[in-house]
């Protein structure tokens, strides 16, 4: 008895008919939901799994456990050690990627139609029954420690980690999910097993697939792939409190070009003003060469190679950040220009021309993102993580077009807060002339 | 069990097509501009690219960085477009544009909806011959490229080390000069330098048009003839002959110290032949050698040094034969904690010598060939990258036929050829060894 449902179908009709993308919601016999686009012209499938809650699930004193656990998933399972596992994947020409973020664990797979069952059986073993043997544990710990040490000397990483620390107090968002050298070295196999049980659970999994597979085949595949994972995982921590006033923090570091990360609190993904804020940021610093920041800091004054701004709506907090890099004797000037532009946008908002240009860009660019099995699978799993409806892709451009000049002006005054702007500067800025 | 695995592998090999249908068409315009069309009709998107057979290695001595500087300046005004208008028009059409410069090529691209292709061709063909630069543009944009150098190179110990290492590798060839330029020469780049490069190299008979995506070759041809076909060829285009490397007869060693280094490591590079038109077999053997030796956990170096003796945190080999002149074959080892750079380097050499004695594991070679075949299936998901592959090859002295032949040549390489390639390339006299290090303890000077 097949308890198999295609619950909903959305067609991205904004594209010409021949390139329609039909998104199906598939519910497997065991109840796993996935979004699927069938695309049979190339004999492979791109599969994306996301487990909500990543580095934020680390228990007190166990910083880095989730990240290390994810790094160990490809290091052997059952009677296969790391090399056996890699060898089998090579034989199948299947590609698996495992990664940890603050709010999610990502597992991506690309596999051929002709050996799909073998590839999925192998992926399953790595997810459900990883070995976490002591030899691999020691080796991957060394790799993570090496990354932690590199980050400590990288001006970009120093800047963003300093900002996070100042902004989020005791919350996991305040520190790197890699952990510290000490916390990683202290992690035991039991800590890794606990992190595995806590993070990879069925109550938090999101799935998308694009490629040469039918809805029924996908349903069966998912049930076999995920069977054996715990029904529920670890509880997420509470919301992060933003705790940083406007100002400037200098991290003295001997390097010729200063790097600055700047910003303040942002806006939640499900805030009714999010769309207007998103459009606003494209105008401010999120677009290409035409954004205000690029125009004022790079094109007019030649103060930097790149300056940008971006909204970061995380699950448990939100930021509105930007970054810039300028030679030590020019960074102060760059910072002044950015402060002025931030204040100008907050009080005046964008012009109608800027708004229209941003809207044409955003609406024109959106369909172009759906240009391959891999990219589409990524978009679909992201939409589910953001709790967006399956027809979101169809209505998204209408939402952009509905943003009015009044909306962006109002949201500029609300979201851009020049007095709260905090700059973390890493380098050795010198006083500027004139 | 092992035998079963191998059989499974062989079956899979037989089932995969030897050459995936990339749907690539090519033709030539009357003025000598070559056109490559990669069809992918799954999404109404197109990538429009113009590749010039001119990169940093084509610069005159003393003006390093001018190829890249000019690339930036092509986003300024033309006879019909204001400064910055090019990118504005692209983004107002929902597209994205940019450009990149390498040793052997400079390329410009726009990714847009397929029905905007004509507009892109109109603008790109315009700036092939009609840029109008002011001294103001020069001064501001020169500051931008210097900040770009700061960001990419000056702020990174690893990048500075790499720059010195490549300079040590090439005594006579311009590959030894960084693409972005030496800082002291960048600071003096002027309008005349940029225009001299532009007038010499920017012409249809020195360019390749690559269009990848939802397009048909007939339509691309009509548009290309309208916009690019009307630009006269440059009759004075210089022949692309650059100073070549003399034979290397002595090993070169360098140490680079910087307080910003966190992880010390050793690199080794050997001057190596590149892929040549109609003659790619040696480069194919080197390509396979790089895979066998140092790509993935089952490669010879990783198996021995990361998983076996545990002397390395990371070890790798890499080689790219797409290059107009001599390429390099590279090894790198990041020693484990407590292992010195000298011991790491010795372990690397020992493992390579042992490999030459032992030869290639046939099962390993089969797996690599299987992955290469599969990569052709996966590549069909990304027409842009297929277009890129053709652009790089055609600006590096290869032909369309060479690109088409390449996968089959790789499949035909034997274990014996790989070992022979290793014996030929791993000659200490033909090498540059670099140590990236933290500063020495300054006990003596800090009294």
Interface residues (C-beta under 8 A of the other chain):
Chain A: X15 X16 X18 X19 X39 X41 X42 X43 X44 X46 X82 X83 X86 X87 X88 X90 X91 X92 X93 X95 X110 X112 X114 X115 X118 X139 X142 X143 X146 X149 X150 X152 X153 X155 X254 X255 X256 X257 X259 X287 X288 X289 X290 X295 X298 X299 X300 X301 X302 X303 X304 X305 X306 X325 X326 X327 X330 X357 X360 X361 X362 X363 X364 X365 X366 X367 X368 X370 X371 X372 X373 X374
Chain B: X5 X8 X9 X12 X15 X16 X41 X42 X43 X44 X45 X75 X84 X87 X88 X91 X92 X93 X94 X95 X96 X97 X111 X112 X113 X139 X140 X141 X142 X143 X144 X145 X146 X147 X148 X150 X151 X154 X155 X157 X213 X214 X259 X260 X261 X262 X263 X296 X297 X298 X303 X306 X307 X310 X313 X314 X334 X336 X337 X367 X368 X370 X371 X373 X374 X375 X377 X378 X380 X381 X382
